[in-house]
């Protein structure tokens, strides 16, 4: 398990929540799909407030090391450096490859952004997509591009395609 090998079973929501915990200092919030409910006149009927479920007992300096490592994933030389080349928002991420016996591997990717003031966490998987950066990483980049209103580009594994 220390090198990521072994049986794991996580949902994308659990992975996104995990990455959000790393980004926000270890607080695990209850996920929700609705921020507020409006009536037919646009008045707020109900507003969902963040609900803390737990706080990880991880020292801040350890979280800082993890966050710095995740930031380096999206920089030149990182496993997703090409995917985020030229991206104007600092992103922290982790690529992953889930081995599937007898079939092509699943590509995994988790990220949060901006690196220095997180507002969004994302998780993506492409079944039988191979390496995480070259499959799920492209999906995550497009989600982040939409969120931050960044123009989408045709991105290859090693950087933007001209």
Helices and strands as residue ranges (DSSP letters): H 12-24, E 27-29, E 36-38, E 44-47, E 52-55, H 60-73, E 91-98, E 106-113, E 120-126, H 136-147, E 155-156, E 159-160
